[in-house]
Amino acid sequence: MFLSKTRNFLSTRWGFFSLLVFLFWLKTILVYLIDFRLGVEGFYQYAVLLFNPIATTLLFFSASLYIKRPIPSYLVLFMIYIANSALLLFNVIYYREFTDFMTINVIFGYSSVSEGLSSSSFALLKPQDLIMLIDIIFIIVAFATRFIKFDKKPLPQRQAVAVSSFALLLIFFNLTLGEINRPQLLSRTFDRNYLVKYLGIDAFTFYDGIKTAKNNRVRSEASSSDLNKVLNFTQKHYAKPNSQMYGIAKGKNIIVIHLESFQQFLINYRLNGKEVTPFLNSLYNDKSTYSFANFFNQVGQGKTSDAENMLETSVYGLQQGSLFSALGTDNTFQGAPAILNQTQGYSSAVFHGNKGSFWNRNSVYKNLGYQYFFDSSYFNTDSNNLTEYGLKDKLLFHDSVKYLERLQQPFYAKFITVSNHFPYTIDQKNTDFKAADTGDSSVDNYFVTAHYLDQSVKEFFDYLKKSGLYNNSMIVLYGDHYGISNSRNLKLASLLGKSSSTWTDFDNTQLQRVPFMIHIPGQKNGGIQQQYGGEIDVLPTLLHLAGIDTSSYIQFGTDLFSKQHDQVVAFRNENFVTPNYTVVDGNIYDNKTGVQITHPSTALANKIKSESNKVNTELSLSDSLNNKNLLRFYIPNGFTPVDPKNYNYKNDFGQITKLQQQLGTSSTSLWSRNGNKTTIDDYTSDAPELNTTDSNEKNESSASSSISTNSSSSSSVDKR
């Protein structure tokens, strides 16, 4: 009886429609759970994950319900089902090879398809992939044996409209659920994993298609002539290097340490009589360090990714969203890794204990010319070793040594820390520093995680000195953006000796200072610098210190040491600061007093207007450069455009080891110069995880196993 009823139901249009919706929902969920690493946590996220395929599936499948003739209607529905299944399967294959999802450009771009879906990639198919095919075979057999029959009765159009309308309502509801758990889900889009986790594969593909179409339209209308305004501005804005500073770090390794959410007020700050960051304080006040007291973050919605972009390219982020996420996959860049490699033979690497897809780094870094990217897949990510945003800082530095020591020198290496990230939590076994007592847990614990970060950096510096890397390196430390938001600054005010009742936008702006330190062992004329600057100024500064001429590059920042350095610091919202004034939403504040100037003199008003026009022009030109991808039309003297297909981050440990072996006695890696022995034993850390879940032996074996586990899957696509 049940079988007969089921057969009769499936032989109706609604029955067949319901069957395909259910089957596609089921195999999508299985793929989510088996093949994709979406980072789903907690009941709420699992509930959203289970819900997200339904809305788009109903919408796309409902197109067939508008067709009255039975065979065309059934055929259209079945073809949509097959197409959706194929999209799901191709994403599985692509994800296994690149730990990312297929974009519209990958699907329709020949070069991307040949890279992402090459014939060799199908070797990555696994037995469980039969779930993509077995249902299709079942449906064909069911019709062939007449277990399912065609329903010749057309559906009323109002029913088709009802399904489509209901599907749209579900899509809106699904988006609302996603926004509740991850605000600004579509505007920031810092990780494609998040879009798939909250909205689904179909929704991600559709959204990416809209975004791609918009970008392509803007770019198709662009021409090389659009670059003239940008070139005129940057060439006129160029600041010649300081002759006394130019080339003082030439040939040295460049190590960049990203101090997550670290604000300048933490430097030399004491909480309850105890230094929060004693090591960074000592570094800040060292004569071998050029420390900047008036250095500001200039990020927008892209936060960390905006900071990275400015440091690597000296170009601003976008007015809305993240450049890395929105445009980074396809844009042309002329960044630090490529420039250093092509001018002075630097190798380059990034060390980050989070997923490579976060902020779309695994795509952007290739376009920047980073040779190696050691993301979370290269580290022991036992849950005990992680914070909310990745590997704990002490473990990141410690566990990176086995990779760092094999890089050919000179190298350009960046370490992205995460422990000092909102909501600022660290387990008790990792710290004994006492929190503040403002009543706001984020503000209170901010000092605790900052102290942990300080300890982590000290341990790394101790290793650099003991291993021999220290004396041949220029070490750069910077805070990427604010840690305490404007909405919480009132809680912070009392700790800074200010009153929350008199707190103003001026105070919020002054707190946008972040540390910027350039430590060059052996230099004695360092000290605290008072000139104003921001993240946009880092690249020309570092390149000049390395002895590289920047005059032919398009860079919006200027060398901080140059006598021609522009001290007007622009923010992404068009506010700005100068050594004398702070301008917020058109209001002018005196930097010395913090008092608003309500009736500026004619001379001051004209000066502020001129600087405001310059800031707006600068941001507008940067947006034009990014949105129209204008760098594709410009090649600086001696520069070769980066080809991202030359890089594949699936087997970086195997690559650096192989290169080291090929070079033999010519190898300049620390490993080679240490008699082909590791320097891990030179690293001393009090991280308790090293005695439990993150032992040296386990890390060394995991590094070795990464060669064997990844070599087969990457050998066919690794074209470095």
Buried (B, 14 or more C-beta within 10 A) or exposed (E): EEEEEEBEBBBBBBBBBBBBBEBBBEBBBBBBEEBBEBBBEEEEBEEBBBBBBBBBBBBBBBBBBBBBEBEEBBEBBBEBBBEBBEBBBBBBBBBBBBBBBBBBBBBEBEEBBEBBBBEEBEEBBEEEBEBBEEBBEBBEEBBEEEBBBBBEEBBEEEBBEEBBEBBBEBBEEBBEBBBEBBEEBBBBBBBBBBBBBBBBBBBBBBBBBEBBEEBBEEBEEBEEEBBEBBBEBBEEBBBBBBEEBBEBBEBBBBBBBBBBBBBBBBBBBEBEEEBBBBBBBBBBBBEBBBBBBBBBBBBBBBBBBBBBBBBBBBBBBBBEBBBBBBBBBBBBBBBBBBBBBBBBEBBBBBBBBBBBBBBBBBBBBBBBBBBBBBBBBBBBBBEBBBBEBBBBBBBBBBBBBBBBBBBBBBBBBBBBBBBBBBEBBBEEEBBEBEBBEBEBEBBBBBBBBBBBBBBBBBBBBBBBEBBBBBEBBBBBBBBBBBBBBBEBBBBBBEBEEBEEEEBBBBBBBBBBBBBBBBBBBEBEEBBBBEBBBBBBBBBBBBBBBBBBBBBBBBBBBBBBBBEEBBBBBBBBEBBBBBEEBBBBEEBBBBBEEBEBBEEBEEEBEEBBEEBBEBBEEBBBBBBBBBBBBBBBBBEBEEBEBBEBBEBBBBBBBBBBBEBBEEEEEEBBBBBBBBEEEBBBEBBEBEBBBBEEBBEBEBBBEBBBEBBEBBBEBBEBBBEE
